[in-house]
Structure formats: C-alpha cells, structure tokens
Amino acid sequence: MDLIPRYNVAHKLEKRSLLIAINCIAALSIFFFGYDQGMMGGVNGAPNYYRDHMHFGHPSEKDGTPVIDDELLQGGIVSIYYVGTLVGCLVGGWFGDKYGRIKTIALGAAWAVIGATLQTSAMNPTWMIFARLINGWGTGILNAIVPVWATETAEHKSRGQFVAIEFTLNIFGVVVAYWLEYACHFYKGGNGSFVWRFPIAFQIVPLIFLFAIVWIFPESPRWLVKVGREEEGRYILGRLRGETGEDLGRAEAEFQDIRNIAELERKTASRTSYWSMFTGRGSGKLHIGRRVQLVVWLQIMQEWIGIAGVTIYAPTIFRTAGISQKDVQWISGLNTITYMLSTLICVFTLDRIGRRWTLYWGSVVQGLSMALAGGLTTAGQSHPEGSASARAYSSGAVAMIFLFTATFGATWLTVPWLYPAEIFPLEVRAKGNAWGVVGWSVGNGWLTLLCPVMFKAIKENTYYVFAAANVITIPMVWALYPESNQRTLEEMNLVFAADSIWNWDAERNFKILKEQNPELVQAAQRGHSALDPETGLPIRSGTARNMSLDVHGMETVEEKQTFKHDFASGLGRDIEVSVGVLFDGWEKLAAE
C-alpha cells in the first residue's frame, strides 16, 4: 500500500497486536487526562500555591489545614479548565471529522503542552486562569477524538473491553498525580513552589511523547472511507481484522457495511453543523438531536453522582469525615489506588452484561454509599472529637467513600465515554463525541465551582445531593438509553430509527427492522463473507442503490409486506412496509 507511509506500524503489525498498539497510544492520552484531573487535588493543598500566589486561603494556625477565604476563586480556577475543554471538544470534533483522527490527536497534544507550560510558570490567579483555560482546550480536543479513534478501529464484540482498559490507565494517571504530589510535600516541608510546579510540569512528558509517536499510527478506516479514501481504509481494515484463514472475508464484509452506511448517512442527514445536531434539524430518521441530548445528560450525571467532588476535593471530603490533616493526603492517595484496581472489573464485565446493567448496579451501590457516608459523618460529629465513637464513625464514612469510588471505577467511569463514540453516525461521529465532552465539561465545571461552596454551606449533607443524583440516573437510563453492547457501529443507526424517545420503542423497532431485513448491516456481525466464493469478487445485487432510513423515502422494488407493530401503549396498527433488495446486499424498508 503505497498511499500509506512505510514507517506506519500498520505495515508491521496486524490484528490483535495492531489493536493493542493503537489502544496503548489512546491510553497514553487518557493517562494525561486522568493525571490532569487528579493533579489539582494536591496543588490546592500547597501553601505556596493557595497563600502566596493564588491568594484564596491561608494555613490554619492549629494544624496547618488549608483555610479557604475565597471559595469562589478556588472553585473558579479549577472549573475554568472545563470551559476550555468545552471549547476544545467542539474544535476537536469539527477538526477530527474534517482532517482526520491522527492530526487531531497531534493538535490536542501540542495545545495541551502550551497550556501545561503556562500553568507551571503561573504567578497569580489571572495567569493561572488563562493557563488552565488553554490547557483545557487541549484536553477537550483529545477527549473528543481519542475515544472515537479507539472505537472505530476495535471490533464490536470487544469494543467495551479495550476502552475499559484505556480507562484503567486514566485512573493510573490520577494515582500518579496523587502520589507524586504526596512525595513533593516532603520537599522543604511542603512550603516551596516546587511542591506544586513540578507536578504540573510532569504532564508535559507524556504529551510530547504522544505528539511525536501518533504520526506512525494508522488513521481510522471508517474516516478514510467517509472522505473517499477507500483503498487506504480497506487496507487498514484488512490489517486490523486479518485476511487469511478464518479471517478471510471479514474485513471485506465490514468494509461493505461501512461504505453502505456512509452513503446512507449522506443521503439521510442534510445538515451536520453543531447547531443542526443539537436541534436535530435535517437529520431525518437518524434522529441526531436525540442522540446529542442523551450523551450530554449522561456525562452531566456522571459528574453529579459525586465523582468530580471525590476526585478533585478528596482532601476536603476526608477532612469533613473527621480525618486529620496529616492523614488526609495518604488516604486520598490510597483511595485512588482502589479506584484504579476497580476499573479492571469493567474490563471483564462491560461486554458481558452490557452498558445499561453496568450503569444500573453502579447507581445502586454508589447511591447507598453516599447516603451512608453522609449519615456516618453526621453521627461522628455528634461525638467528642478524638473519641473512640467519633473515630469509628469517621472510619465508616471513609470506607463508604472508598466503596463509592471503587464502584464508580467499575461502572460509571467508562460507559459515559464509550457510549457517545458508539451511537453517532459515521458522518458526524467526532462531532457527536464532542457533544459528550460538552456534557462532561458542563457537569464538571458546574460541580467543581459549587463543591467548595456546598461543603462550606451544607457540609456533610452534600453527600445526600450526590446520593439523590444516583437515584435519578436509574429510571433515566432505563427509559431513554438503548443498549449498544454487541452491536456494530453501523447497526446503531437502526436502533435510533424509531420516532419515539423511549428505549422500549427503539428496541421493538430495531427488532422489526432486523426481522424484515436479515441482511441489513449484518455481514460483519455474523462473520459471513461479502465475497463470492467462486469469483472472489464482492457480492452485489442487481438492483440500483436506493438507501434511506426515511420511512417515506422507499418505494417497492421487488416486494411488499404487511406486518403489525404494537406500541408501548398497547395499541396496534397495520404498517405497510416497502422492502427493496439493495445494491451490495442491502434490502430497503419503509414503515408507515
């Protein structure tokens, strides 16, 4: 393949080894993301930072505990980062759909290096605010494109596993940040600027490495097909899936599905701007507006169930639970280790029980943990400080925070990042994933700004707010979020073809489409070859291509069938379906 440079690893690696290599690079970006989040927890506790440079607090004369004089400034410095990620993800989504996944990753890494450098050298609040804004922009670009690149190269049967492994590295970044800052606090008694400047500067190392190495990795085959570079896309897909033995024909079958769905999307969706996506205008039966709302709110709820507060304000949370200042930092670090190890549970369960059940059990355990943490903290504070009863209740509250964090790592950490990269059409997949990052930015920015205020105003009752948010997510996921597990990226267009917003209608409609059109986007899933065994050429039907998801957009080509479609209300109606046998093995249908 002369069109792909010789130094590209796709020429030397194939199948699982190539997938692992791609996911290692994706994990490096995710590691930076985790490190950057976990870093601020320790930075906020450095006296030279909050007293001498940012001027929002002072150490307590009693035990050196940070006393925050300006909660809004503290929260603002942290949360402005998420304004940057919001802008960055929109830029990254547009850039990624236009110029490709690899160039976008390189752009995000370079931009984040600039932001990290400015943060390292910050001398006052204004400087730090602008630096974090720029750094957030780079993070937003990476977060918008890396999950898309990873899911577009992975197989649908193991997509969740690979992304879950990447997020183990994400929390490893949080672990490294906490323990590096813990070690730095021993330097000069924790009073110098090195205590907070070095941890900020440390993130520059993986970013430079990411920028340098990503150029030798293959572009997403789906993006290549979308922009008309089909020969390159077919070659990379062949290297990812294999071309010999049992793998013969798999790449070609998936390639034909991608080609067909790309053309179908171009005919179905007439507008692909961010505003059109948000409003759903011009998307026809793709219902892109609905998908945007789902991913935005899933990410907002991911933060409001409590993890944003635990990750960034862990020292504050443990102090609220009655832990002494000298123990807060190492307990916070130990919590991050538990957090990281718990992500391995998701590696083995996500593709087995699915996205919805993963969120269900996570919400139940997390909600109970937060409610108990609030109750135990209140009970501990009703006893004399330092008494055996107070210590016992405080230990119980800390255990509940550990349980919450571990459960989140096994459930809600991965799904809200994986789901947006799975459900959007190829034509706007990077932009669609960017909408997920918008939700994450809004949820994180909103919560990190309010967390210091809430902990000061309502103290341990903040835990009950998080518990309530977990309860809300259960009916929300049950009613509105279709399952994406074990479905190809191309099949998700059929899942969202129903006009109803309810999950049960989407699943019923999807089942009908599959029953009436057994060959529709299933060649890759069933492992059937799209090649004629005698000629070795792609199997094509004799009819002209006439693809559309619009129920009014298909006319009878060969046959008509009538079937009954029962809605959730229990009412039924006869629907006439026009079924056409399509070019490239596709059949067309229309439901009215």
N, C-alpha and C positions, 0 to 999 in steps of 0.2 A: 504494500500500500504506500505509493509514493507521496500521496497527499498528506500523510501524517509523518512528522519529522522522525528520523531514525532514532533519536535519543528518547522517544516516548516509551514509557515502560510497557505499553500495550503490545509492543513487538516482542518483548521478552517474557512477559507473564501472561497467564490466561486463567480463565475460570475462577476457582476459589482464591488462588494466590493473587490474582489481579484485584478481585473484590476486597480482599484483606488489605492490600496496599492502598486502595482508594479510601477505605474506611479508616486506615491509620492517619491519612492526611486530614480527613474530615474530623477525626478525633482530636488532632492537634489544634484545629480551630476551636472545637468545642472545649478543649482544655483551657485555652486562653479565655474563653467566655466564662467558664467557671472560676478561674483564678481571679479575673477582673471583678466578679461579683463578691467573692469571699474576701478579697483584699481590703475592702473598706471597713469591715468589722474591726480589724486590728488598727488600721490607720486612725479611725475615730477615737481610739483609746490612747493614742500617743500624745503626751502633754505638749511636746514641742509643736505638734500639729494644731490641736484644738485651742491651746492657750496662746502660743507665740506667733502663729501665722494666720490661722483662720478666725481666731478671736470669738469663738462661740461658747467657751466654757473655761473652767479652772479646776484644778485638783482639790479634792476635799482635804481639809487640814487633818481630819480624823484618820483616814486610812488611804488617802490618795485616789479614791474613787472619782472619776470624772463628774463634775457638777456642770450641767448644761445650762447656760444662761440664755441662749438664743436657740430654742428648738427648731424654729422655722429656718434659720440659716444652716443648722446642721442637716436637717432633712432636705433643704434645698440643694445643698452641694451634692448630696447623694442622688437625689431624684432628677437633677438636671441631666444627668447621664442618660436617663431614659427618654428625655426629649430628643437627645442626639440619636439614640437607637431608633426612635420613631421616624425621624427624617432619613436616617441612613438606610433603614429597611426599604423605604419607598424608592430611594435611589437605587439600592441594590436589586430590587425586584425588576425595575424598568431596565437597568443596565444588563441584568442577567438574561432577560428574555430577548434583548436586542443583540448583545455582544457575546453571550455565552457564559457558562458557569465558571470556567477556569479563569478568564480575565477578571471576572467579578470578584473571585476569591483573592486574587492578587491585589486588586484595587482596595478591598476591605482591609487586607493586612497592612498595606502601605499607609493607609489613612490612620489606622489604629496605632502604628508606630509613632506618627506625628503627635497624636493625642497623648500617648503614654509619655513621650519625651517632655511635652509641655506640663503634664501633671507632676512629673518628677522634679521639675525645676520651679514649681509654683511657690510664690512668696506671699500671696494674700488671697482673700476669698474670691475677688473678681477674676484673678488669674486662674485659680483652680476651677471656678465655674466654667469658664470658656474652655479650659483644657479637657474637662470631663465631657463637655458638650461635643468636642471634636472626637474624643476617644469613643464616645457612644455612637457617633456616626459610623466609625469604622466597624464597631461591633454589630451595629444594625445591618450593615451591608453583608457581613459574614453570616449572621443569623438568618438572613433572608435567602441565601443561596446555598449554603453548605448542606442543610437537610434535603434540599431538592436534588442536588448532585448525588448525594448518597442513595436516596430512594430511587432515582431514575436509573441507576446502574445495578441495584440489587434485584434479586428475584423476588416475586411477590410472596413466595412461601417462607422466606427468611428475612423479609424487609424489617420487621419489627426487631428481630434479634440483633441485626447489625446496628441499627440505630440505638438500641438499648446499650450495646457495648460502647458506642461512642459516648453516651451519657455517663457511663462509668468513669470515663476519662474527664468528663465535665466536672464531676464531683471530686475526682482526684485533684483537679485544679483548685477547688475550694479547700481541700485538705492541705495542699502545698502552701496556699496563701496563709492559712491559719497558723501552721507550724513554723513557717518561715518568720512570720511576724512575732510569734511567741519567742523564737530564738533571738530575734533582733532586740526584744525588750530587755535582754540581759546586757546589751552593749551600753556602757556608760550609765548604767542604772535606768535605762529606758528614757533618758531625757534629751538625747541629741536628735538632730534631724535625720540622721542615718536610719533611725528606728522606723520611719515611715517612707523616706525617699527610696531606700533600697528595695523594699517590697514592690513599690510602684514600678521602678525601673526594671525589675526582674521579668516582667511580662514582655518586654521588648525582644528578649531572646527567642521565644517560640514564634513570635510574629515575623521576625526577619527570616527565620528558617522556613516558615510557611510560605512567605513571599518567594523565596529562592527556589523551593522544590516543586511547587504546584505546577510549574510550566512543563514538567516532564510527564505529567499525568494526562490520561485521555479525557476528552470532552464528553459530555453526556450524549449517548447515541440518540436519545429522544430529541434533544435540542437540535442536533445535526439534521435529523430527518425533518424537523419542523421548518428549518431555514433552507431546505432543499439540498443539503449536502448528504444525499442518501448513500452514496458509495462509502464515505467515511463512517457514517452511522452504522451501516451494515457490517463493516469490517470490525468495528469496536464491539458491536453486539455479538459477533461471532467469537471474538476473543473472550468476552465475558461469559458466554454460555457454552462454548465448545462447539466443534464442528465434526467430531469423529465419534464412532461407536454409537452408544445410546443417545448421545447428544445431537446426532445428525438430524437436522431439520428444525431443531428447537429455536435457534437464532432466526432462521428464515420465517418461522411461524410468528414469532414475536415481532419481527420486523414488519411483516404484512399487517399485523394488528395496529402497530404504531402508525404506519403510513395511512391506513384507512381512517383511523380515529383522528389523525391530524387534519385530513381533508374534511371529515365530518364536522369537526370543530370550526374550521374556517367558514363552512357554509352555514353553520347554525348560529354562531356568535358574530354579530356585525360590529360590535364595539368592544374594545379591550382597554380603555383608559381606566385609571383608578376610580374615577367618579362613576363611570358606567358600571364597573364591577360592584361598587358599593350600592348603587341604586338598583342594579340588575337590569338596567335598560339595554336592550339589544342583545341579550344573551339567549333569548328563546328558551328552548327546552333544556338548556344547560343549567339554568337557574343559578347563575354565578353569584347573584346578590345574596341568596340564601346561604350559600357556602361561606361567603365572606362573614356574614353575621355569626355563623357557627364557630368559625375559628377565632374570631375576635373575642367572643364571650368565653370560649373555652380557655383562652390564655389569661383573660382578666380573672376568671375564677381560680385559675391555677395559683395566682398570687394571693388572692383574698382568702384562700383556705388557710393561709398562715405562713407559707414557706418564705416569702420575701422578708417578713419580720424576723423569722428564726435565722435566716442566712446572714442578714446584714446587721441585725441588732441582737445577736445571740448573747453577747455580754450583758446587755441591758435586761434581757429576758431572764437570764440566770441570776442576776442581782435581784430582780423582782421576786424570784423564787426563794431568796434568802441565802444565796451563795456569797461567800466573802470575796473581796476584790482579788486577793492573792490566788484564789482557786478558779476564778471565772475564766481566765484565758485558756488554761489547760483543759478544763471541762468542755469549753466551746470547741477546742481542737479535737477532743475525743469524740464529741458528737459528730463532727464532720467525717471521722473515720467510719463510724457506724453508718452514716449516711452513704458513704461510698460503697461499702460492702453490701448494703441493702439493694443497690442498683443491679447486682448480679441476679437477684431473684427475678427481675423483669426480663433479663436475657433469656431465661428458661420458660417463662410463663406467658409472655406477651403474645407470641404466635400460637399458643395453645388455647388460652381462654379468651383471647380477643381483646379489643380496645375497650369495649363497653364494660365487661365484667372486671377488667383491671381497674377502671375508674370507680366502679361500684364499691368493691371491697376496700379500696383506698379511702374513699369518702367516709365509710362507716367507722373504720378504725381511727382515722385522723380526727373525726368529729368527737368521738369518745375521748381520745387523748387530750384534745384541747379543753374540753369541758372538765375533765378530771384535773388537768393542770391548774385551771382556774380555781376549782374547789379546794384542792390541796394547798395551793399558795395562800388562799384566804384563811384556811384553817391554821396554817403555820404561823401566820402573822397575828393570830389571836392569842398566841402563847409568848411568854417572855423570850426575847432574843437570846440565842445560845442555849436554850433549854433543850432537854432530850426530845420533848414533843415537837418543838419547832424544827429541830434538825430532821426528825423523822418525816414530818410533813413536807419539808423542803426537798428531801431526797426523793419522796414520792412524786413531787411536781417535776423535778429534773428527769426522773425516769419516764414520765409521760411525754416530756419534750423529746427525749431520745426515741421513744416509740413512735411519736408523730413523724419525726424526721426520717426514721428508717422506713416507715410505711410509705411516706411520700416518695422516697427514692425507689421503692419497688413498684410504684403505681403512677402517680400523677406527674412525676418528673418527665417521663419520656413521651407519653401519649399526646399531650398538647403540642409537642414539637413535631411528632411524627404525622399526626392527623392532617395538618394543613398541606404537607408535602404529598399526601396520598390522594386527596379528594378533588384537587383542582384539575381542570383540563390542561392538556399539554400546551395549548396556545398561550395560556396565562399562568402557568404553574409557578414561576418565580414570583410574579406579582401577587399571586394568591398566597404563597407562603409569606410574602412580605406583610400581608394583612394580618397573619397570625402574629408576626413580630410587633405590629402596631398594637394589637391587644395586649401582648406581653409588656410592651413599653408603657401603655396607659395604666395597666394594673400595677406594675412595679413602681412607676413614678408616683402614682396616686397614693399607694400604700406606704412607700418609704418616706414620702413627705408627711403623712399623717401618723406614722408609727411613733415617733418621739412625742408628738402631741397627745396621742391616745394613752401611751404608757404613763405620761405625767398626769393626765386628767382622770382616767378611769383605772389606771394601774392594772392589777391582775384581771379585771373584768374584760380587758382586751382579748383574753383567751376565749371568752364566750362569743365575741364577734366572729372570731375565726371558726369556732365550732358551728355557729349558725350558717356560715358560708358553706361549710362542708355538707350540711344537711340539704341546703338548697340545690347543690350540684346533682344529687341523686335523681329527683324527678326530671331535672333539666336534661341530663344525659339520656335517661330512659325514653323521654318523649321526642327528643329532637335530633339525636345523633345516630345516624345509621352506622352499622358495623363496616369497617374497611378491611378487617383481617381476612387473609387468604383470598383476596380479590385483586386482580390485576389493576394497574393504574388506569387502563383503558376501560375496564368494567364500571368504574365509579361514575362515568357519565350516565350509565343506565340506572344506577342506584338513585341519582338525583333527577331523573327524568320526570318523576311524578310532580304534579302541580301542588299537591298537599305538602305542608311543612312537617307533618307528623311522621315519625320513624316507621310506624306500622304500615302506613300507606306506601312509603318508599319501598319497604321490603316486599309488600304484596305486588306492587307494580313491577319491581325488579324480577320477581319470580315469574310473573306473566310474560315479560319480555324474553326471559330465558327459555321458557317452555315453548313459546311461539317461534322463537328464533334460536334453535340449538347451536347454530354455527357462529352466532354473533360474538365477536371478540373472545373466543374461547380456544382458539388453536394453541396458543401458548400455554394456557392453563391446563388443558388436558394432555399436553405433550404430543399432540398429533402433528405430523409434518404438514407443512403447507406446500410440499413438493410432490410432483407426480413421480411415483416410484420407477416408472419406465423411462421417462424422458429426463428426469432430474430438474424440470422447469417448474416454476410456481404454478399452482393450480388456479385457474381463473374461470369464472363462469362466462357464459356467452352474452350476458346482458350488460347494458351500459351502467356505469356507476351513477347511482341516484340516491346518495345517502342523506338522511336528515333525521333529527330527533323530534322535529315538529310534527305533532300528530296530524296536522292538516297538510303536511308537505309531501305526502307519499301517495302515489296513485298505484293502482293494481298493475303489476307486471305479469304475473303468472296465475295467482290465485287469490281468493278472498276467504277469510274465515270469520266466523262469529263466535264470540265467547262472552261469558258473563263475568263482570268484575264487581265484586262486593266491597263496599267501602266500610270504614270503621263504624259508621252509624248503623250498619246492619241492612241498609238499603242496597238493592242491586239494580243494575241497568244493563241492557244489552249494548255492547260496544262492537261496532264493526271495525275490523282490523284489516288493513290492506297490507299484505305481505308480499314483498318482491324479492326474488333471488338476485343478489347483487354481485357486481364485479369483485373479484378477489375473495369469493366465498362468503360474502355478506348477504343477508336477507334483510329486506326492509319491512317495516311495520308502521301502522298508524292506529292509534286508539282514539276513539271519539265516544 
